[in-house]
């Protein structure tokens, strides 16, 4: 990069997966009618007081542990004071001085190399309301106001757009499997701010940084960083000053646009939140929060490879979706054919999900039904071909077992030797000229007879049993 080193730090705001808000009992939801999920505390009515969401603290502790952070068991909150229409109180409750977690790390993989990303802090706070700009007017939806957040801040240790994207992807995976958040970037439950600067290689001092706010996809993070690096490089090569500012990413032009200058640090006049006394968390409770944390994807990858003999590529496809992961793990409680389960999930079922733009938990398909179908194939009750008929049915309707569907459709494979022989004998008698070629071309003869047998039975003969009978009867005929 023309002798310039890229320096990147990332701040992520993560909406916590709680049923109520961080400091009030108002419900948390997405997509509801504006200004319907608010109460007196969210709207800062006189006399209303905040109450702590215990679940929010538990989720923050889970995250701190997964990110290898030092956990502060004395929980304190502060006020960040500023006037803005999306903040009814005129201040935000946050943790400026005593973050619940600090000095963490998260390993990422970039181009086959592992890099340890230093994380400076994790603190809890409340979200602001949502502003909707239409024409010359700004509308405020206070449904989001007060929703619990954790803010996770790295140190400026990332050195490329690829590293930044890998970090956010990995963090998203950790938070998703911890069930801390649904981390839907398009819905704003995971928001990313990227601080970018460049400096000549060998220079220790940091240059002026530019913050790009609210990037809502991994691809936009990459595009914003690459654009900003190119822009700053041109300025530095022209001996122009890189202004310290906040910018936004315009995805119609794939460029960053200036929002406001950050030449002077804002004075938020932080002070202790007087309405929330410090809370000393019991050591046993903290240990229980950690002990009861859901299993991370990294642990599952190892288990899938070692215990279930699943390839890393297939495991990664399953682990892309927590719904798919949970469905897979429930299915293998009913069958030991782990490979067949994975193959069906990532091929036929995933294709259906893509067509319907949905997730597997929205289908009628039950894990027990998928396992039953696979077991029936393994037991030679049905063939793999029959699964193409059965699968669309059980994905739409869970009211019948697979064996009931098989019997209704009359697609159970014929495996009884006497029954198969009774079907094969007429075919052989009708093909005596073909049978004369058996000694010279046995494979051609048997395959031809097998084809006719399958045609007669609609493909419902057990292929292995059918072939054995054909060979036996053919050899007896030519003796």
N, C-alpha and C positions, 0 to 999 in steps of 0.2 A: 504494500500500500504506500508506495512512494516514500519509503523510509519513515512513515508515521505509524505509531502504535495506537490501536483502538482501545479505548477504556470504557467499559460499560458496567453500570450498576442497575439493578432492577428492583422496583417496588411493586408488590402484588397486594391488592385488596381482595380479600376472600370473604364472601358472604357465608356465614355459618348456617348449617342445616339444622336449625331449631324451629320449633312450632310457634314460638312467640319471640318477641323482639328482645334486644339485649337488656333494656332497662324498663320495659313495660310489658303488660300482658296482651298487648295487641297481636293478632295473628300475623304470621309471615307467609306470604304467597306471591306468586308471579302471575301477571296478566289479569288481575282482578280489576273491577271498575275503579277508576281513580278515586282516591280519597275516601275509600270505604273501610280499609283496614288500619284505622288510626284510633287512638284514644286521647284522653286528656294529657297524659304524659308526653306523648309524641308531639302534640300541638302546643306544649309548654303553657297549659292553662295555669293560672295562679293557684298555688297551693299543691299542685301535683308534684310527687316525689318519685325518683327512680328506685327500682328494685332490681337486684342482680339476677340474671338468668344463669342458674347453676349449670345447666347443660352447655351453655356457651363457654364457661370456664373449663368444663370437662373436655370439650372439643379442642380448645386452645392447648390444653395439656397434652392431649394425644399428638397434636401437630408438633409441639416442642420436642417431645420424645422421639418422634420419627425423624426429626431434623437434627437430632443429636445436640440439643440445646441445653444450657443450664436453666433450670426452672426455678423461678422465684415464687416461693410458697406464700409470701406475704403480698396479697393482691391490693394494689392501690390504684386509684383513678385520678385524673387531672382534668381541668377544663382548658380547652383550646378556644380562645375567644376571637370571634370575628363575625361581622354582620354580613349575611347573605340570605337571599330569599328562600334557599333550600334548607335553612337551619333556623327553625322557629325560635329556639331558645336564645339565639345569638352566641351560642357556644356549642362545642362538641365535647362529649365525654370520651376521653381517650386515656392512654398511658404514656405520657411523655417521659417521666422521670424513672419509672420502675416498670419496664416491660416485663411481661410474665416469662419471656424466653430471650436468651441472648447467646452469642458465640456458638452458632450452630454450623452445620456443614451438610452438603448434599452432593453425592457423586453423580456425575453425568457422563455419558459416553458420546464422543464426537469423533466420527471417522475412525472408529475402532480404538480410540484412546480414551482412557478414563481421566477425568479432571474433577478435583474436589473444589466445590464452590463454597466460599465462606459466607455465612449468613450472619449479619450483624445483630438483628433483633426481630422479635415477634411481639406485637402488642395488640391488645383488644381495644375496640372502640365501637362507636355506633355509626351507621351509614346516614347520609343526608337524603333529602327528598330528591325526586327525579324532575329535571326540567325538560319540558318539551317546547321547542321553538317552532312556531308556525307564523310565517309571514313576519309581521312586525311585533307579534305578541309572544310572550313566554308564559306557558302554563306550568303549574306546579302540581305534581302528584306526590302526596305525602305518604302513600302506602309504604314506600321504601324507608322513610325516615325512622331511625331507631333500630333498624335491622342490625343484628350483631355482625361484626367484622373482625377478622384478624388481618393486620398488615405485616407482611413479611419483607424484610429489606436486606438485600445482599450488600456485601462490600464491593467496591469497584474492581472486581477480579476477572470479569469476563472480557474476552479479547476478540470476539468476532460475532457476527450475526448468527452463525451456526451454533456457537456456544450459548448465546442468549436464548435461541429457540429450544435447544436441547434442555436448558435449565427449566424453562417454563413448562415444557412438555412433561419433564420428570416431576416437577412440583405438582402439576395438575394430576398426574397419576397417583402420587402419594396421597393427596387430599381426597381424591375420589375413592380410593380403596379404604381410607380411614373413615369414610362416610362423614367427613367434616363438612363437605360442601358438595353440591352437584357440579360445581366448577364449569358451568356453561358460559363460555366467553361471549357468545352471541346474546345471552340474556343478562349479562353484566354481573353474574355471580363470581366470576374471576376477572378482575380488571388489572391490566398491566401498564405501568409507567416505566419508561426506559430512559436512563440518564446516559448520554453519549458525549464523549470528548475524544480528541486525538492529541498526540504529542510526539515529538521526534523520538525515535528509538534511543534508549540510553538516558532519557530525561526522567528524573524522579518526580518533579513537580507536576501537578495536575493542571491542565488547561481549563478554560471556562467550559462548563458543561451545558448541554442543552437537554431539557426534559421533554420527551414526547409522551403526551398523556393519553390514557384510556385506549390502548390498542386492544382490539377485540377479537383477534385471531392470530394463530402462529404465523401464518403467511404475511399478515400485516406487520408483525414485529420484525420479520426479516426484511421486508421491503422498506420499512421506515428507517431501520438502522443503516441499510445499504445506501439509501438516498442521503441520509444525514451525514454519513461518513464522506461521501463524495462531495457534498456541499461544503462541509468544513474543510476538506482537503483543498478545494479550489480557493477558499478564502485564505487559508494559511499560506499557500503557494503565492498568492497575490499580496502577501504581507498585510492583509486586512484583519481587523479584530473580529474574533468570533464572540458574538454577544451572548451573554448568559441569559437564557430566556426559556419560556415554556412554549412548546409548539404542539400542534395536533397533526394527525396523519389524514390526508385526503385520499381516500381509496379510489376516487374517480381519476385522479392525476398521478397516483402513486408518489406523492410528494408530501413533505411536511410544510405546515403553514404556521406562521407566528401567531401566538395568542396574546402573550404579555411578557414584559421584561421581568427578569429576576435579578436585576443588578443589586438590589437591596433585599436582604432577608426580611420577611414580614415579622412583625412583632406580635405574636399571638397572646402575649401576656398570660402565659401558663400559670396556673396555681392549682393547689389541691382541690379536688371536688369535695365541697363541704357536706354534701348530702349523702355521700357514701363513705362510711368509715372503713379503714383498712381491715382486710379479712385475712386471718391466718388460716391457711388450708391445713387440714390434718395430714400428716405424712401417710397414714394408712389409706386415706381417701385418694390421694394423688397416686399412690402405688396401684390402687384398684383401677383408676382411670387408665393407667398405662397397661396393666395386666389384661384388661378387657378390651383393649384396642383391637379392631379387626386386623386380619392378616394382610400385609402389604403385598403388592404385585411381585416384588423381587423374591419374596419367600415362595410365592406360588410358582414362579418360573422354575425354581430349583426343584420343587416337589413334582411339577408336571414332567420335567425332564428325567429325574431320577426314579420316581415311583411309578409314573404312568407311561414312560418311554415316548413322550411326545416331543416332536422337534421344537427347537426354539422359535422358528418362524411361525409354526402353527400355534404355539403357546402365546406368542405376541399378538396374533390375530384375535384369539379368544380374550386376552386380557385388555384389548382395546376398549371393551365395553364391560362395565361391571354387571350389567344385566345378563350378558352372555356368559360371563364368568360364573355367576351364581347359578345359572341354568345348567351349565356344564357340570358343576360340582354336585348339584342335586341329582342330575341324571345318572352319574356314575355310582350313586348309591344303589342303583337297581341293575347295573350291568358292569361286567369287567372288561368289556370290549371298548377301552378308552379311545383307541385309534379310530374306530368306526364312528363313535360319538363325535369326535372332533371333525372328521371328514364331512359328516352330514351337516354339522353346525356351520362350518366355514364355506360350504358350497351351496347346497340346495336351500338351506334355511336362510343363510345370509343373503342370497340372491332375492329371496322373497321379501326380506326386511328392506333391502335397497329399493325394491319396486314400490313398496308401500311407505317408504320413508318413516319407518317405525323401529321400535326395539322389541326384542323377543318376549319381554314380559307383557306386551300388548297383544300377543297372539293367544289363541285358545290352547295352543300346544302345551301339554304337561310333560315334565321330565320323565315321569313314570311311563307315559305312552311312547315316547321316543325310545326309551330303554327296552320296552316290551317289543317294539318292532325290530330292534336290533337283535334281541335275544331270539326272536322267532326265525330270523335269517340264520343265525348261528346254529339253531337247532334243526335247520333244513325244513322248517314248517312252511316258510315262504322263501322266495328267491330275492336277490338284490333288485331284480327288475320290478318285482311287486312293490318295493318301497316307493317307486315313482308314482304309483297309484295311491298308496296308503297315505304318504306324507302330506299331500295337499288336503286330504280329508281331516287328519288329526290336527293340522294347523288351524283349521276353521271351526272344528267341533270336538269338544272333549267329553261328550256325553256317553260315548261308547268306547269299550276297550278295543285294542287292536285286533285281538282274536275274534271278537264279534264282527268287526268289519271284514276280516278275512273270510269268515264263514258266510256272511251275507253276500259277498262278491264272488264266493266260490273260487277263490284263488289259492287255496291251500295246496301245497305241492304233494304230488302222488309219490310215495316212497315205498309202498308195499310191493314186494317183488312179484307176487302172484298177479296183482292188478296190472303192473307194468308189462309182465309177460303176455297177458291177455291182449294188451294193446299193441305190442310189438309183433306178435306172430302174424297177424293179417298184413302188416306192412311188409314183412319179409317175404310172405307168400306172393305178394303183388310185385316183388322186385327180385325174382329169382335170377334173372339175367344179370342184374347188378351184383348179386351175391356170388356169381361165378368169378368175379374179379377180386374176391376177398383175400385170397392167398397172395396176390401180387400187390394189391392196393387196399389193405385193411382200413387205413385211416379214412380214405375217401368213402368207402362203403359205409362204415359205421357213422360217419358224420352225416351222410345223406339220409340214412335211416333215422338218426337222431333228429334231424331237421323235420322230417315228416311226422315223427312222434310228437315233437313240440307243437307242430301245426294242428295235429288232431286234438291235443289236450289243451290248446291255448297257452302253451308254455308252462304248464303246471306240473310237469314231471321233474322230480329231483334229478338234476343232470348226472350226478355221479352214479346214482342207483340205476338210472336209465341206461347209461353207457355200459355198465357192468352186465345188465340183462341182454342188451343188444349183442355184445361180444359173445356171451355165453350161448345164446340161441343161434347166432350166425355160425359159430364153430360147430355146433351140433348138427346144423343143416348140411354142412359140406363134408361131414365125415362119411 
